[in-house]
Amino acid sequence: MTDKISIEDYLAQGGMLSSPANVPSRYRGELLRVMASFVDSELAGSAGFADTINDAPGIQERISAARIVLEKADHASRVLNVMETFGANAERYAVNHPWSARVARDTDLGQARQAIDMRLSVFHYPLDGWVDAVVMNVLMGKASVIQIDELARMSYQPLADVLRAILPRERGHAELGLAGLVQIVDRSDTMARAKASVQYWYPRVAASFGQSSSERFETLVRLRIRHTPNEALLAKWRDELDGQLSALRLN
């Protein structure tokens, strides 16, 4: 108990941890859970978006989609490297894992995780063509930026450094999606499809922010792995996204 109070006091005063050797067991477990969720979500997102590359309407759109697929896989690899320093089994993430597996589109998962892996629930839903993929990328891209920015301020320095390096590229993914969505809403034949996709993805992406309050969040705050309540992150996402959707006549 004395050791636990000591490490929490150290973290509360702004202390940083830099090696698995000086990480207490509870901290280790929570950190690995955060990393596994990130890696699985990035790999599932990459695999799902890869299937839409050939649906892209032009060469530049294909290039943008391929870039997102590549960089998300790379982001997963970078965080997986940190996980391996804790003894995580990288073979779990072999190429034969079904990252492209999806549930039926009308399934309601809420915030529940599935046994197959630790991806966020939103990455269990299938994309339905190019317009749907672009809309999902815009909504989830903005959520990812907010969520990664939150984690990039954590007290485990090696992971925080990796996330800060990843963050600009995730912002770039969101910007690519928004540029594609601007083109979509300029066409009358795709505007209605975009509106339907916004209605579909909005509540599913919102659910990725998790419960409004939980005992686990309080633990993460004490360990300085997290700082901002889920409801505050969700409110920020809604505020920023709703302005963009309004400008595009999509809300």
C-alpha positions as CSV (number, residue, x, y, z in Angstrom):
1,M,0.0,0.0,0.0
2,T,2.9,2.4,0.8
3,D,4.4,1.7,-2.6
4,K,1.1,2.3,-4.3
5,I,0.5,5.7,-2.5
6,S,4.1,6.6,-3.3
7,I,3.8,6.1,-7.0
8,E,0.4,7.8,-7.2
9,D,1.9,10.8,-5.3
10,Y,4.8,10.8,-7.7
11,L,2.5,10.8,-10.7
12,A,0.2,13.4,-9.2
13,Q,3.1,15.8,-9.0
14,G,3.8,15.4,-12.7
15,G,6.2,12.5,-12.6
16,M,6.7,10.4,-15.7
17,L,7.4,6.7,-16.0
18,S,9.9,5.6,-18.7
19,S,10.4,1.8,-18.4
20,P,8.4,-1.3,-17.7
21,A,10.8,-2.0,-14.9
22,N,9.4,0.9,-12.8
23,V,5.7,0.4,-13.6
24,P,3.5,-1.1,-10.8
25,S,1.2,-3.9,-11.7
26,R,-2.1,-2.0,-11.7
27,Y,-0.6,0.7,-13.9
28,R,0.8,-2.0,-16.2
29,G,-2.6,-3.7,-16.6
30,E,-4.4,-0.4,-17.4
31,L,-1.7,0.7,-19.8
32,L,-1.7,-2.6,-21.7
33,R,-5.5,-2.4,-22.0
34,V,-5.3,1.1,-23.5
35,M,-2.6,0.1,-26.0
36,A,-4.4,-3.1,-27.0
37,S,-7.6,-1.1,-27.7
38,F,-5.6,1.4,-29.8
39,V,-3.7,-1.3,-31.8
40,D,-6.8,-3.4,-32.5
41,S,-8.8,-0.3,-33.5
42,E,-6.1,0.9,-35.9
43,L,-5.7,-2.5,-37.5
44,A,-9.4,-3.1,-37.8
45,G,-9.9,0.4,-39.2
46,S,-7.1,-0.1,-41.7
47,A,-8.5,-3.5,-42.8
48,G,-12.0,-2.2,-43.2
49,F,-11.0,0.9,-45.2
50,A,-8.7,-1.2,-47.5
51,D,-11.8,-2.8,-48.9
52,T,-13.1,0.5,-50.2
53,I,-10.0,1.6,-52.1
54,N,-11.4,0.2,-55.4
55,D,-14.7,2.0,-54.8
56,A,-12.9,5.4,-54.9
57,P,-14.1,7.6,-57.8
58,G,-10.7,8.8,-58.9
59,I,-6.9,8.3,-58.7
60,Q,-6.4,10.9,-56.0
61,E,-9.1,9.4,-53.9
62,R,-7.5,6.0,-54.2
63,I,-4.1,7.5,-53.2
64,S,-5.7,9.1,-50.2
65,A,-7.5,5.9,-49.1
66,A,-4.3,3.8,-49.6
67,R,-2.4,6.4,-47.5
68,I,-4.9,6.1,-44.6
69,V,-4.8,2.3,-44.8
70,L,-0.9,2.2,-44.7
71,E,-0.5,4.8,-42.0
72,K,-3.1,3.3,-39.7
73,A,-1.3,-0.1,-39.9
74,D,2.0,1.8,-39.2
75,H,0.5,3.5,-36.1
76,A,-0.6,0.1,-34.8
77,S,2.9,-1.2,-35.3
78,R,4.5,1.7,-33.4
79,V,2.3,1.1,-30.4
80,L,2.7,-2.6,-30.6
81,N,6.5,-2.1,-30.3
82,V,5.8,-0.4,-26.9
83,M,3.5,-3.3,-25.9
84,E,6.3,-5.8,-26.7
85,T,8.6,-4.1,-24.1
86,F,6.0,-5.3,-21.6
87,G,6.2,-8.9,-22.9
88,A,3.1,-8.7,-25.1
89,N,2.8,-11.5,-27.6
90,A,3.2,-9.9,-31.1
91,E,2.0,-13.2,-32.7
92,R,-1.5,-12.3,-31.6
93,Y,-1.4,-9.6,-34.2
94,A,-0.4,-11.9,-37.1
95,V,-1.8,-11.3,-40.6
96,N,-4.3,-14.2,-40.2
97,H,-6.3,-12.4,-37.5
98,P,-9.7,-11.4,-38.9
99,W,-9.3,-7.6,-38.7
100,S,-11.8,-7.2,-41.5
101,A,-14.5,-9.2,-39.6
102,R,-17.7,-7.2,-39.2
103,V,-21.1,-7.7,-37.7
104,A,-24.4,-7.2,-39.6
105,R,-24.9,-3.5,-40.3
106,D,-28.1,-3.3,-38.4
107,T,-26.6,-4.8,-35.2
108,D,-26.7,-2.6,-32.1
109,L,-23.5,-3.1,-30.1
110,G,-23.7,0.1,-28.1
111,Q,-20.3,0.4,-26.2
112,A,-19.8,-3.3,-25.8
113,R,-16.5,-4.9,-26.8
114,Q,-16.5,-8.2,-28.7
115,A,-14.5,-11.3,-27.7
116,I,-12.7,-11.3,-31.0
117,D,-10.3,-8.5,-30.0
118,M,-10.1,-5.1,-28.2
119,R,-11.2,-2.8,-31.0
120,L,-13.7,-0.1,-30.3
121,S,-17.3,-1.1,-31.1
122,V,-17.5,1.2,-34.0
123,F,-14.9,-0.8,-35.9
124,H,-17.2,-3.9,-35.9
125,Y,-19.6,-2.3,-38.3
126,P,-19.1,-2.7,-42.1
127,L,-18.7,0.2,-44.5
128,D,-21.2,0.4,-47.4
129,G,-19.4,1.9,-50.4
130,W,-17.3,5.0,-50.9
131,V,-19.6,7.7,-49.6
132,D,-20.3,5.7,-46.5
133,A,-16.5,5.2,-46.0
134,V,-15.8,8.9,-46.4
135,V,-18.5,9.9,-43.9
136,M,-17.3,7.4,-41.4
137,N,-13.7,8.6,-41.8
138,V,-14.8,12.2,-41.1
139,L,-16.7,11.4,-38.0
140,M,-14.3,8.8,-36.6
141,G,-11.3,10.8,-37.7
142,K,-12.3,13.7,-35.6
143,A,-13.0,11.4,-32.7
144,S,-9.6,9.7,-33.1
145,V,-7.8,13.0,-33.0
146,I,-9.6,14.0,-29.7
147,Q,-9.0,10.6,-28.1
148,I,-5.3,10.4,-29.1
149,D,-4.6,13.9,-28.0
150,E,-6.0,13.0,-24.6
151,L,-3.8,9.9,-24.4
152,A,-0.7,11.7,-25.7
153,R,-0.5,13.6,-22.3
154,M,-0.3,10.4,-20.3
155,S,2.4,9.7,-17.7
156,Y,4.1,6.8,-19.5
157,Q,6.7,8.7,-21.6
158,P,7.5,6.1,-24.3
159,L,3.8,5.7,-25.3
160,A,3.1,9.4,-25.0
161,D,6.0,10.1,-27.4
162,V,4.7,7.6,-29.9
163,L,1.1,9.1,-29.7
164,R,2.4,12.6,-30.2
165,A,4.2,11.5,-33.3
166,I,1.1,9.8,-34.6
167,L,-1.3,12.7,-33.9
168,P,-0.4,14.9,-36.9
169,R,-1.0,12.0,-39.3
170,E,-4.3,11.2,-37.7
171,R,-5.3,14.9,-38.2
172,G,-4.3,14.4,-41.8
173,H,-6.6,11.5,-42.2
174,A,-9.5,13.5,-40.9
175,E,-8.6,16.4,-43.3
176,L,-8.5,14.0,-46.2
177,G,-11.9,12.7,-45.3
178,L,-13.4,16.2,-45.0
179,A,-12.0,17.2,-48.4
180,G,-13.6,14.1,-49.9
181,L,-16.9,14.9,-48.2
182,V,-16.9,18.4,-49.6
183,Q,-16.8,16.9,-53.1
184,I,-19.6,14.4,-52.2
185,V,-22.1,17.0,-51.0
186,D,-21.5,19.1,-54.1
187,R,-23.2,16.4,-56.1
188,S,-27.0,16.0,-55.9
189,D,-26.7,12.2,-56.5
190,T,-24.6,11.6,-53.5
191,M,-25.9,14.2,-51.0
192,A,-28.8,12.0,-49.9
193,R,-26.5,9.0,-49.4
194,A,-24.1,11.2,-47.3
195,K,-27.0,12.3,-45.0
196,A,-28.1,8.7,-44.5
197,S,-24.5,7.7,-43.6
198,V,-24.2,10.6,-41.1
199,Q,-27.3,9.4,-39.4
200,Y,-25.9,5.8,-39.3
201,W,-22.4,6.6,-38.1
202,Y,-23.0,9.5,-35.7
203,P,-24.4,7.5,-32.7
204,R,-21.9,4.7,-33.3
205,V,-18.9,7.0,-33.3
206,A,-20.3,8.8,-30.2
207,A,-20.4,5.5,-28.4
208,S,-16.6,5.1,-28.9
209,F,-16.1,7.7,-26.2
210,G,-17.3,5.3,-23.6
211,Q,-19.4,5.7,-20.5
212,S,-20.0,9.1,-18.9
213,S,-18.5,8.0,-15.6
214,S,-16.9,4.8,-14.2
215,E,-14.6,3.6,-11.5
216,R,-12.0,2.6,-14.1
217,F,-11.8,6.2,-15.3
218,E,-11.1,7.4,-11.8
219,T,-8.2,4.9,-11.6
220,L,-6.8,6.1,-14.9
221,V,-6.9,9.7,-13.7
222,R,-5.0,8.8,-10.5
223,L,-2.4,7.1,-12.7
224,R,-2.4,10.0,-15.1
225,I,-3.1,7.8,-18.0
226,R,-6.2,9.8,-18.6
227,H,-7.2,13.4,-17.7
228,T,-10.5,14.5,-19.3
229,P,-13.9,12.8,-18.6
230,N,-15.4,10.9,-21.4
231,E,-18.4,13.2,-21.5
232,A,-16.2,16.3,-22.0
233,L,-14.4,14.6,-24.9
234,L,-17.7,13.7,-26.4
235,A,-19.0,17.2,-26.0
236,K,-15.9,18.6,-27.7
237,W,-16.4,16.1,-30.6
238,R,-20.0,17.1,-31.0
239,D,-19.3,20.8,-30.9
240,E,-16.5,20.6,-33.5
241,L,-18.2,18.1,-35.8
242,D,-21.6,19.6,-35.7
243,G,-20.2,22.9,-37.0
244,Q,-18.6,21.1,-40.0
245,L,-21.7,19.1,-40.7
246,S,-23.9,22.2,-40.6
247,A,-21.6,24.0,-43.1
248,L,-22.1,21.0,-45.4
249,R,-25.9,20.9,-44.8
250,L,-25.5,17.3,-43.4
251,N,-26.8,17.7,-39.8
